[in-house]
Amino acid sequence: MLPNKQQFFAMSLEQAGEVGTVMALVDPRNADLDMPGDVIAAALTTGVLVVRYSLRFGVPVDVQHDGVHCRLSFAGRPRPTFVPWTALLGIVEESTGAQLVWRQEENAAQAVKPRHGLRLVNSDTETN
């Protein structure tokens, strides 16, 4: 069985270690998403918000049952953020190229052109 969003994100973050980056493809229309308003507004024009997570800066990335909690910086200003699993369209571990895009969200992720081909997961057999 393929990993769900939480499992794949946690696994990708662990593989990225202290030098790599995990790129989250996020639906900016999700009401539970907590990001700066101007960041969300800009992402609405493309349909996808790209959020990069890395452990190299010593900022904890808290992977919980409801989504990813992390203090990120925008224009040099750190603030708490939250990406719920329901907003997550896909995950790319950039150093290895490992990636998943969930089928039910495939259309929204079309605006993102990843470096490598995408591996689609059947959402009917996956859970958040």
N, C-alpha and C positions, 0 to 999 in steps of 0.2 A: 504494500500500500504506500502511496506517495505521502509525503509529509503535509500537514495542514499549514496554514499561514504562520501560526505562532512557532511551530517546530522548525519550519524552513528558515524563518527569520533568525531565530536563536542559533541554529546551526550555521547559517551564513555569517552571522556576527562573530561566532567563535572561530570559524575558519579564517575570517579576515584578520583576526588577532589585533595587535596593536599597530599594524602598518596598513592594513587594508580598509576598504570602504564598502558598505552595503548601501545600495541605492534602492529606495522604496518608491514605487510608482503609486501615487495616491489620487483618489477622486476628490477634487477640491469642492465638490457640491455636498459632501457628507456633512450633515448638521452637527455631528459630534466631534468633528475635526477641530483641534485647537492649535491654530497657527496665527501669525499676525494677519490682520485684514488685508493689507496691501499685497502680501504674498499670495493669499487665496485669490484676490481679485486678479492678479497677473496670471495665475494658473488657470483661471476660468476661461481665458482666451484660447488656451491650447487644449483644455480638457483634462490635463494631467499635471499634478504637482510632483516634482522630483525632490525627494528629501534624502540627503546623504548622511549616514550614520557612521561614526568611526570611534574606536576606543583610544586612538592615538593622542587625543587631547586630554585624557584623564577625566572626561565627563561620563558619568554612568548612563548607560542605556538600559532602561528598566523594561524588560519584556514581561508583560503581565497577561492575565487571562482576557482582559478587555482590549488590549492594544499595546502600543509602544509609547512610553513616557520618557522624555528626555529634555534636558535644558540645552537649547540650541541658540546660536547667535545669529541675529539678523541686523545688518548694518552696524556691527560691532556691539550690539546690545543683546545680552543673554536673556532668555525668557523660557519658562516652562512650555513644553509643547506636548500634544497628544495626538497620535494617529490610531484610531480604532481599527480593528481587523476588518470591519465592514467597509472601510474606506480604502483598504489596501488592494490595489489592482495587480501588482506584481512586485517581485523582489529580484535584484541582481547583485550577486557578490562579485564586485568588479575585478578583483585580482585573478579569480579562477574562471570567471565568465558563467558560473552556475546561476541559473535563473529560472523562475517560474512565473507565469501569468495565468491567473485563474479564468477559466472559460467564460463564466457568467459575466465577467468584467472585461472580456476581450475587446469589445467595441470601444469602450472608453480609453483603453490603452493603445489604440491604433495611432494616436498622435505621437507616441514616443517611438523613436527609431533606435532600438538598441544596437550595440556593436555586433552582436551575434544573433543567430536565430532564436526564437522563443520556444520554450517547451510548454505546451498547454496542458493544464490539469482539468479533468472533468469535475466540475463543482458538485455534481450529483453524488459523488463518493467522498467528497472532502467536507470537512467542517472547519470552522474558524479556530 
